[in-house]
Amino acid sequence: MNTFELGNFTVGSGDPFFILGPCGLEEEDFAWRMARTLKEIAGRLEIKFAFKASYDKANRTSVDSYRGPGVEEGCRILGEIGKDLGVPVTTDVHTPEEIGIAAKNIDLLQIPAFLCRQTDLLAAAARSGRPVNVKKGQFLAPWDIDPILGKLRHFDCNQFAITERGTTFGYNNLVADMRSLPWMREKGVPVIFDATHSVQRPGGLGGTTGGDGELAPVLARSAIAAGVDGVFMEVHENPAEALSDGPNQIPLDQIENVLTRLLAIHRAAHPES
């Protein structure tokens, strides 16, 4: 298994880590509040934790939808959160130019699903010196990650993971095929499961994306049992008022119980780790 260091833990070492945080960087105070609370929860449960939030939701359904503070301000906020709280931070990047800015403050660069095959973007991420997490496109089969891994290796990157986030299933719907998780791990790459984006209904509300957020913990439990290296879950203190992707986010006051169940499943399914 190809492993890499993220903060003070190793990705791909056997115990899962958790990427948690809101979909978007709304107000700075909100981001700090979320990060502090999630770190406290992670500390109580003794889990490996990285904080996530997006500085630009560049793939919103409507031109009128909230996007975020932008790359400069967003990476400043995330960088300060990471340094002050002592946790690794991650966010999605969209252009090679953004990577040059993000790599100064961001510990794990995330390539969005719709951009997962963009060679220039992968090259810039690979050359940044930061670990890279590529979200597998909704349009790809599990074995279609081979060329993506080949591009990263071609550009001398050996610190990377692949995230499963569901596959297009008819109109306005996704399906999470748990078979993809072991199939991709067989490639020797750490695999992360994105529980919240896997329950999206893209464009399902007309001008915005809908989803079945209550099913995210169900899929996360299945992924943990299957043996993933990480679980990605978006969390918000009030999903109904979230400025992006509210229907899919897990309420902050529920996430500790969700994580506790995931840890119990991991221990039962993988007692050797």
Residue frames relative to the residue before (quaternion, step in Angstrom):
aa qw qx qy qz dx dy dz
M 1.0000 0.0000 0.0000 0.0000 0.00 0.00 0.00
N 0.3788 -0.7076 0.5544 0.2202 3.57 -0.91 0.95
T 0.0579 -0.8195 0.5701 -0.0059 3.61 -0.44 1.20
F 0.0271 -0.7828 0.6187 0.0611 3.56 -1.30 0.22
E 0.5096 -0.6512 0.4838 0.2866 3.51 -1.28 0.53
L 0.0003 -0.7662 0.6423 -0.0192 3.54 -1.05 0.87
G 0.7948 -0.0595 -0.0027 0.6039 3.56 -0.26 1.22
N 0.7681 -0.3285 0.2576 0.4856 3.57 -0.80 -1.03
F 0.6963 0.4123 -0.3058 0.5017 3.61 1.12 0.51
T 0.4454 -0.6836 0.5215 0.2496 3.53 -1.34 0.33
V 0.3014 -0.7340 0.5839 0.1717 3.56 -0.90 0.97
G 0.7754 0.2917 -0.2421 0.5050 3.56 -0.78 1.05
S 0.4980 0.6983 -0.3942 0.3302 3.56 1.29 0.20
G 0.6967 -0.4450 0.2831 0.4862 3.61 1.25 -0.16
D 0.7254 0.3272 -0.2158 0.5658 3.58 1.00 -0.77
P 0.4472 -0.7074 0.4674 0.2848 3.61 -0.83 0.88
F 0.2135 -0.7219 0.6307 0.1882 3.53 -1.25 0.44
F 0.3375 -0.7614 0.5319 0.1531 3.56 -1.23 0.45
I 0.1948 -0.7382 0.6387 0.0959 3.53 -0.91 1.06
L 0.0623 0.8187 -0.5565 0.1271 3.54 -0.44 1.27
G 0.4333 0.6835 -0.5234 0.2667 3.55 -1.10 0.70
P 0.6533 -0.5285 0.3625 0.4032 3.58 -1.24 0.19
C 0.6440 -0.5106 0.3950 0.4106 3.54 -1.24 0.40
G 0.8327 0.0963 -0.0084 0.5452 3.57 0.68 -1.10
L 0.4703 -0.6016 0.5550 0.3300 3.52 -1.32 0.45
E 0.1467 -0.8080 0.5661 0.0723 3.56 -0.13 1.23
E 0.7796 -0.1246 0.1038 0.6049 3.63 -0.16 -1.16
E 0.6255 -0.5707 0.3714 0.3809 3.58 -1.11 0.64
D 0.6392 0.5264 -0.3329 0.4511 3.60 0.94 -0.82
F 0.6219 0.5445 -0.3249 0.4595 3.56 1.06 -0.80
A 0.6610 0.5119 -0.3123 0.4510 3.59 0.89 -0.92
W 0.6608 0.4953 -0.3067 0.4731 3.59 0.94 -0.86
R 0.6410 0.5318 -0.3237 0.4489 3.57 0.96 -0.87
M 0.6639 0.4961 -0.2993 0.4728 3.57 0.92 -0.90
A 0.6780 0.5062 -0.3011 0.4398 3.57 0.85 -0.97
R 0.6600 0.5072 -0.3176 0.4541 3.59 0.91 -0.87
T 0.6724 0.4979 -0.3035 0.4560 3.58 0.90 -0.92
L 0.6702 0.4931 -0.3017 0.4655 3.57 0.91 -0.87
K 0.6262 0.5162 -0.3505 0.4676 3.60 1.03 -0.68
E 0.6307 0.5309 -0.3371 0.4547 3.60 0.98 -0.78
I 0.6524 0.5039 -0.3087 0.4746 3.58 0.97 -0.88
A 0.6552 0.5128 -0.3115 0.4590 3.58 0.92 -0.92
G 0.6425 0.5286 -0.3200 0.4532 3.57 1.04 -0.76
R 0.6551 0.5111 -0.3152 0.4586 3.57 0.95 -0.86
L 0.7455 0.3983 -0.2134 0.4900 3.56 0.97 -0.86
E 0.3341 -0.7708 0.4746 0.2625 3.57 1.33 -0.17
I 0.3831 0.7092 -0.4962 0.3225 3.55 0.83 1.03
K 0.5104 -0.5912 0.5272 0.3347 3.52 -1.34 0.39
F 0.0150 -0.8440 0.5284 -0.0904 3.55 -0.61 1.17
A 0.0399 -0.7468 0.6632 0.0282 3.54 -1.12 0.85
F 0.3512 -0.7412 0.5383 0.1938 3.56 -1.00 0.87
K 0.1072 -0.8081 0.5791 0.0091 3.54 -0.94 1.01
A 0.2381 0.7131 -0.6516 0.1010 3.53 -1.21 0.66
S 0.3871 -0.7342 0.5167 0.2100 3.57 -1.12 0.68
Y 0.3531 -0.7410 0.5353 0.1992 3.56 -0.92 0.93
D 0.7897 0.0747 -0.0533 0.6066 3.59 1.24 -0.35
K 0.1929 -0.7547 0.6184 0.1040 3.55 -0.66 1.13
A 0.0854 -0.8763 0.4740 0.0083 3.50 0.38 1.35
N 0.7230 0.4131 -0.2316 0.5031 3.59 1.25 -0.27
R 0.2143 0.7939 -0.5400 0.1794 3.58 0.94 0.85
T 0.6073 -0.5806 0.4028 0.3631 3.56 -1.17 0.60
S 0.8038 0.2302 -0.0857 0.5417 3.58 0.87 -1.00
V 0.5498 -0.6099 0.4626 0.3344 3.56 -1.16 0.63
D 0.6628 0.5142 -0.2982 0.4554 3.58 1.21 -0.45
S 0.5177 0.6729 -0.4053 0.3389 3.60 1.25 -0.20
Y 0.5943 -0.5727 0.4438 0.3490 3.54 -1.23 0.63
R 0.1889 -0.8015 0.5592 0.0958 3.58 -0.98 0.85
G 0.5912 -0.5810 0.3900 0.4011 3.63 0.77 -0.84
P 0.6984 -0.5154 0.3164 0.3827 3.57 -1.30 0.07
G 0.5569 -0.6074 0.3965 0.4047 3.61 1.22 -0.21
V 0.7083 -0.5272 0.2890 0.3698 3.52 -1.28 0.50
E 0.6705 0.5047 -0.3240 0.4366 3.62 0.82 -0.89
E 0.7252 0.4282 -0.2416 0.4821 3.57 0.72 -1.11
G 0.6619 0.5286 -0.3113 0.4308 3.57 0.92 -0.88
C 0.6934 0.4559 -0.2878 0.4780 3.58 0.89 -0.86
R 0.5733 0.5550 -0.3860 0.4629 3.59 1.15 -0.48
I 0.6666 0.5029 -0.3019 0.4601 3.58 0.87 -0.98
L 0.6916 0.4781 -0.2848 0.4606 3.56 0.81 -1.00
G 0.6432 0.5296 -0.3272 0.4459 3.58 0.98 -0.79
E 0.6652 0.4928 -0.2998 0.4741 3.56 0.99 -0.84
I 0.6170 0.5298 -0.3416 0.4711 3.59 1.04 -0.73
G 0.6712 0.5146 -0.3006 0.4409 3.57 0.86 -0.95
K 0.6924 0.4697 -0.2813 0.4699 3.57 0.88 -0.95
D 0.6968 0.4866 -0.2907 0.4395 3.60 0.82 -0.94
L 0.7656 0.3653 -0.1938 0.4928 3.59 0.91 -0.90
G 0.4002 -0.7415 0.4616 0.2772 3.57 1.22 -0.24
V 0.5501 0.5732 -0.4189 0.4397 3.57 1.02 0.82
P 0.4969 -0.6270 0.4895 0.3469 3.61 -1.07 0.58
V 0.1954 -0.7793 0.5874 0.0973 3.57 -1.11 0.71
T 0.0924 -0.7893 0.6062 0.0312 3.53 -1.18 0.66
T 0.0520 0.7736 -0.6302 0.0411 3.53 -1.23 0.56
D 0.5048 -0.6477 0.4709 0.3224 3.57 -1.20 0.40
V 0.2033 -0.7596 0.6124 0.0820 3.53 -1.15 0.84
H 0.2681 -0.8250 0.4896 0.0882 3.56 -1.02 0.80
T 0.7851 0.1532 -0.0852 0.5941 3.59 1.21 -0.43
P 0.6263 -0.5234 0.4005 0.4164 3.61 -1.19 0.37
E 0.6211 0.5477 -0.3463 0.4408 3.59 1.04 -0.71
E 0.6426 0.5151 -0.3218 0.4671 3.59 0.99 -0.79
I 0.6188 0.5577 -0.3497 0.4287 3.59 1.00 -0.75
G 0.6262 0.5491 -0.3365 0.4395 3.57 1.02 -0.77
I 0.6703 0.4620 -0.2801 0.5087 3.57 1.14 -0.66
A 0.6987 0.5047 -0.2805 0.4224 3.57 0.81 -1.05
A 0.6407 0.5758 -0.3358 0.3811 3.58 0.93 -0.85
K 0.5769 0.5927 -0.3797 0.4145 3.60 1.20 -0.34
N 0.8155 0.2516 -0.0898 0.5134 3.59 1.11 -0.68
I 0.7009 0.4873 -0.2513 0.4562 3.58 1.16 -0.58
D 0.3912 -0.7599 0.4783 0.2017 3.58 -0.80 1.03
L 0.7910 0.1233 -0.0421 0.5978 3.59 1.07 -0.74
L 0.2362 -0.7872 0.5582 0.1141 3.57 -0.53 1.19
Q 0.1839 -0.8001 0.5661 0.0749 3.56 -0.79 1.05
I 0.2383 -0.7576 0.5957 0.1198 3.56 -0.83 1.06
P 0.4194 -0.7288 0.4756 0.2582 3.63 -0.59 1.07
A 0.6633 -0.5566 0.3365 0.3701 3.54 -1.15 0.71
F 0.7039 0.4698 -0.2853 0.4498 3.59 0.84 -0.92
L 0.7141 0.4145 -0.2440 0.5087 3.62 1.26 -0.28
C 0.3693 0.8007 -0.4322 0.1889 3.56 1.29 0.07
R 0.7335 0.3855 -0.2424 0.5047 3.61 1.17 -0.34
Q 0.4321 0.7086 -0.4592 0.3167 3.61 1.28 0.12
T 0.3808 -0.7833 0.4438 0.2107 3.55 -0.22 1.30
D 0.6764 0.4940 -0.3147 0.4465 3.61 0.82 -0.91
L 0.6446 0.5154 -0.3196 0.4656 3.57 1.05 -0.75
L 0.6580 0.4957 -0.3029 0.4791 3.58 0.94 -0.87
A 0.6389 0.5296 -0.3300 0.4500 3.59 0.99 -0.79
A 0.6711 0.4933 -0.3005 0.4647 3.58 0.91 -0.91
A 0.6468 0.5050 -0.3186 0.4745 3.58 1.00 -0.81
A 0.6536 0.5257 -0.3141 0.4448 3.58 0.92 -0.89
R 0.7295 0.4409 -0.2309 0.4692 3.57 0.97 -0.89
S 0.5119 0.6839 -0.4018 0.3299 3.59 1.27 -0.19
G 0.4427 -0.6835 0.4618 0.3516 3.56 1.16 -0.55
R 0.6157 0.5249 -0.3441 0.4765 3.57 1.28 -0.04
P 0.5489 -0.5630 0.4795 0.3896 3.62 -1.17 0.42
V 0.2474 -0.7796 0.5678 0.0931 3.54 -1.16 0.73
N 0.1182 -0.7615 0.6345 0.0595 3.55 -1.01 0.90
V 0.1244 -0.8083 0.5743 0.0376 3.57 -0.50 1.21
K 0.2836 -0.7368 0.5875 0.1776 3.56 -0.81 0.98
K 0.4088 -0.7146 0.5137 0.2415 3.56 -0.73 1.08
G 0.4995 -0.6833 0.4489 0.2866 3.56 -0.80 1.03
Q 0.5839 -0.6004 0.4316 0.3351 3.53 -1.17 0.71
F 0.6756 0.5024 -0.2569 0.4746 3.56 1.29 -0.40
L 0.6475 0.5426 -0.3066 0.4385 3.61 1.27 0.00
A 0.4132 -0.6452 0.5810 0.2745 3.52 -1.25 0.59
P 0.6750 -0.5074 0.3269 0.4243 3.63 -1.12 0.44
W 0.7011 0.4710 -0.2795 0.4566 3.59 0.93 -0.85
D 0.5567 0.6104 -0.3925 0.4043 3.60 1.24 -0.17
I 0.5072 0.6325 -0.4414 0.3846 3.59 1.23 0.09
D 0.4696 0.7097 -0.4398 0.2870 3.62 1.16 -0.36
P 0.6925 0.4511 -0.3133 0.4677 3.65 0.78 -0.83
I 0.6023 0.5465 -0.3639 0.4540 3.60 1.10 -0.61
L 0.6622 0.4869 -0.2998 0.4842 3.58 0.90 -0.92
G 0.6307 0.5452 -0.3249 0.4465 3.55 1.05 -0.76
K 0.6464 0.5101 -0.3232 0.4663 3.58 1.00 -0.77
L 0.6535 0.5091 -0.3244 0.4565 3.59 0.88 -0.87
R 0.6750 0.4811 -0.2984 0.4731 3.58 0.91 -0.87
H 0.6023 0.5670 -0.3534 0.4368 3.59 1.04 -0.74
F 0.7396 0.3642 -0.2043 0.5278 3.56 1.07 -0.78
D 0.5857 -0.6632 0.3267 0.3322 3.55 1.21 0.78
C 0.4671 0.6292 -0.4842 0.3892 3.57 0.97 0.84
N 0.0299 -0.8027 0.5955 -0.0112 3.56 -0.81 1.05
Q 0.6215 0.4967 -0.3445 0.4984 3.57 1.28 0.26
F 0.4028 0.7171 -0.4764 0.3108 3.57 0.07 1.23
A 0.1501 -0.7467 0.6416 0.0914 3.50 -1.37 0.44
I 0.2993 -0.7175 0.5974 0.1968 3.54 -1.32 0.34
T 0.1822 -0.7888 0.5795 0.0942 3.57 -0.96 0.87
E 0.2871 -0.7223 0.6103 0.1529 3.53 -0.98 0.99
R 0.0380 0.8250 -0.5613 0.0538 3.58 -0.77 1.01
G 0.7162 -0.4398 0.2393 0.4862 3.53 1.18 0.67
T 0.2804 -0.7500 0.5842 0.1326 3.53 -1.28 0.54
T 0.5845 -0.5933 0.4251 0.3544 3.55 -1.03 0.83
F 0.0142 -0.7973 0.6000 -0.0647 3.55 -0.81 1.08
G 0.7949 -0.1540 0.0675 0.5830 3.55 0.17 1.28
Y 0.7242 -0.4215 0.3170 0.4443 3.55 -1.23 -0.47
N 0.8696 0.0462 -0.0466 0.4894 3.59 -1.07 0.87
N 0.6870 0.4451 -0.2932 0.4939 3.58 1.00 0.68
L 0.1642 -0.7513 0.6315 0.0995 3.53 -1.29 0.54
V 0.1362 -0.7496 0.6346 0.1297 3.53 -1.28 0.37
A 0.2743 -0.7409 0.5895 0.1684 3.58 -1.04 0.79
D 0.1576 -0.7914 0.5884 0.0515 3.55 -0.51 1.23
M 0.3253 -0.7905 0.4878 0.1769 3.57 -0.29 1.26
R 0.5238 0.6227 -0.4207 0.4011 3.60 1.20 -0.28
S 0.5988 0.6002 -0.3633 0.3863 3.58 1.11 -0.67
L 0.6040 0.6035 -0.3599 0.3760 3.59 1.08 -0.67
P 0.7199 0.3829 -0.2738 0.5101 3.66 0.72 -0.88
W 0.6001 0.5630 -0.3746 0.4273 3.60 1.04 -0.63
M 0.7001 0.4443 -0.2817 0.4828 3.59 0.91 -0.81
R 0.6226 0.5354 -0.3513 0.4499 3.61 1.03 -0.67
E 0.5828 0.5874 -0.3688 0.4233 3.58 1.15 -0.55
K 0.5900 0.5650 -0.3594 0.4510 3.58 1.27 -0.32
G 0.5177 -0.6625 0.4024 0.3621 3.58 1.28 -0.11
V 0.5792 0.5657 -0.3677 0.4575 3.56 1.25 0.44
P 0.4989 -0.6289 0.4861 0.3454 3.63 -0.97 0.70
V 0.1891 -0.7912 0.5773 0.0698 3.56 -0.97 0.92
I 0.1568 -0.7642 0.6235 0.0522 3.53 -0.95 1.02
F 0.2268 -0.7620 0.5882 0.1479 3.56 -1.06 0.70
D 0.2425 -0.7637 0.5879 0.1108 3.55 -0.79 1.11
A 0.2252 -0.8336 0.4933 0.1050 3.55 -0.08 1.32
T 0.7125 0.4775 -0.2838 0.4287 3.59 0.93 -0.79
H 0.6906 0.4412 -0.3086 0.4829 3.62 0.92 -0.72
S 0.5836 0.5847 -0.3768 0.4191 3.60 1.18 -0.38
V 0.7074 0.4131 -0.2711 0.5053 3.60 1.20 -0.31
Q 0.3553 0.7364 -0.4964 0.2916 3.58 1.22 0.36
R 0.1597 -0.6894 0.6857 0.1704 3.48 -1.44 0.31
P 0.2615 -0.8251 0.4746 0.1601 3.60 0.21 1.28
G 0.8397 0.0572 -0.0889 0.5327 3.55 -0.73 1.11
G 0.3808 0.7934 -0.4244 0.2133 3.54 1.30 0.12
L 0.7145 0.3914 -0.2552 0.5207 3.57 1.25 -0.31
G 0.6457 -0.5154 0.3131 0.4683 3.55 1.22 0.46
G 0.8383 0.0595 -0.0008 0.5420 3.57 0.04 -1.27
T 0.7628 0.2333 -0.1592 0.5817 3.59 1.26 -0.11
T 0.5497 -0.6021 0.4721 0.3355 3.53 -1.35 0.27
G 0.2524 -0.7527 0.5892 0.1503 3.55 -1.00 0.85
G 0.0080 -0.8200 0.5719 0.0226 3.54 -1.23 -0.27
D 0.4017 -0.6885 0.5586 0.2295 3.50 -1.40 0.17
G 0.1298 -0.8607 0.4888 0.0582 3.55 0.54 1.22
E 0.6129 0.5722 -0.3580 0.4109 3.57 1.07 -0.62
L 0.6580 0.5059 -0.3082 0.4648 3.59 1.24 -0.36
A 0.4669 0.6998 -0.4427 0.3104 3.61 1.20 -0.26
P 0.6741 0.4728 -0.3277 0.4634 3.66 0.83 -0.78
V 0.5961 0.5645 -0.3636 0.4402 3.60 1.11 -0.64
L 0.6885 0.4631 -0.2787 0.4836 3.57 0.88 -0.96
A 0.6165 0.5461 -0.3494 0.4468 3.59 1.03 -0.72
R 0.6370 0.5225 -0.3323 0.4591 3.58 0.99 -0.79
S 0.6439 0.5172 -0.3198 0.4644 3.58 0.99 -0.81
A 0.6673 0.5091 -0.3018 0.4522 3.58 0.95 -0.89
I 0.6322 0.5211 -0.3317 0.4678 3.58 0.98 -0.79
A 0.6522 0.5074 -0.3166 0.4658 3.58 0.94 -0.84
A 0.6668 0.5091 -0.2990 0.4547 3.57 1.09 -0.73
G 0.5384 -0.6771 0.3739 0.3344 3.59 1.24 -0.25
V 0.2363 0.7795 -0.5463 0.1953 3.60 0.85 0.88
D 0.5155 -0.6458 0.4797 0.2949 3.55 -1.32 0.38
G 0.8081 0.0093 -0.0044 0.5889 3.57 1.20 -0.33
V 0.1983 -0.7482 0.6194 0.1311 3.54 -1.29 0.43
F 0.2061 -0.7637 0.6077 0.0706 3.52 -0.92 1.06
M 0.1183 0.7829 -0.6032 0.0961 3.58 -0.76 1.03
E 0.3015 -0.7344 0.5781 0.1885 3.55 -0.84 0.98
V 0.1086 -0.8012 0.5878 -0.0262 3.51 -0.94 1.06
H 0.0035 -0.7961 0.6042 -0.0337 3.57 -0.97 0.86
E 0.5219 -0.6556 0.4421 0.3198 3.57 -1.01 0.76
N 0.7835 0.0239 -0.0279 0.6203 3.59 1.22 -0.42
P 0.2264 -0.8298 0.4910 0.1385 3.62 0.26 1.23
A 0.6102 0.5741 -0.3600 0.4105 3.61 1.04 -0.66
E 0.7488 0.3485 -0.2036 0.5258 3.58 1.18 -0.50
A 0.3598 0.7408 -0.4939 0.2790 3.60 1.24 0.22
L 0.4566 -0.7035 0.4795 0.2581 3.57 -1.05 0.78
S 0.7846 0.0769 -0.0896 0.6086 3.59 1.29 -0.10
D 0.8797 0.1015 -0.0716 0.4590 3.54 -1.17 0.74
G 0.1712 0.8392 -0.5010 0.1240 3.58 1.08 0.64
P 0.6744 0.5346 -0.3278 0.3898 3.64 0.83 -0.88
N 0.7313 0.4406 -0.2400 0.4621 3.60 1.17 -0.43
Q 0.5983 0.6041 -0.3586 0.3853 3.59 1.20 -0.34
I 0.4329 -0.6855 0.5296 0.2494 3.54 -1.18 0.71
P 0.4911 -0.6596 0.4705 0.3199 3.63 -0.83 0.87
L 0.5712 -0.6283 0.4146 0.3272 3.55 -0.95 0.92
D 0.6932 0.4867 -0.2990 0.4396 3.60 0.93 -0.79
Q 0.6727 0.4715 -0.3052 0.4817 3.61 1.27 0.00
I 0.5519 0.6834 -0.3878 0.2793 3.57 1.16 -0.56
E 0.6169 0.5464 -0.3765 0.4232 3.64 0.98 -0.62
N 0.6521 0.4955 -0.3197 0.4765 3.59 0.96 -0.76
V 0.6197 0.5356 -0.3398 0.4622 3.58 1.04 -0.78
L 0.6847 0.4857 -0.2844 0.4630 3.58 0.85 -0.96
T 0.6199 0.5497 -0.3437 0.4421 3.59 1.00 -0.79
R 0.6639 0.4878 -0.3009 0.4803 3.58 0.97 -0.83
L 0.6391 0.5257 -0.3323 0.4525 3.58 0.98 -0.78
L 0.6493 0.5103 -0.3196 0.4647 3.58 0.97 -0.79
A 0.6400 0.5193 -0.3270 0.4623 3.59 1.00 -0.79
I 0.6494 0.5052 -0.3135 0.4741 3.58 0.99 -0.80
H 0.6341 0.5302 -0.3345 0.4526 3.58 0.96 -0.84
R 0.6711 0.4966 -0.3023 0.4600 3.59 0.87 -0.92
A 0.6788 0.4850 -0.2975 0.4642 3.59 0.97 -0.79
A 0.7365 0.4354 -0.2358 0.4609 3.58 0.92 -0.91
H 0.7984 0.1832 -0.0733 0.5688 3.57 1.14 -0.62
P 0.0196 -0.8559 0.5167 0.0058 3.63 0.64 1.08
E 0.6143 0.5779 -0.3553 0.4029 3.59 1.18 -0.43
S 0.6525 0.5428 -0.3275 0.4152 3.62 1.14 -0.48
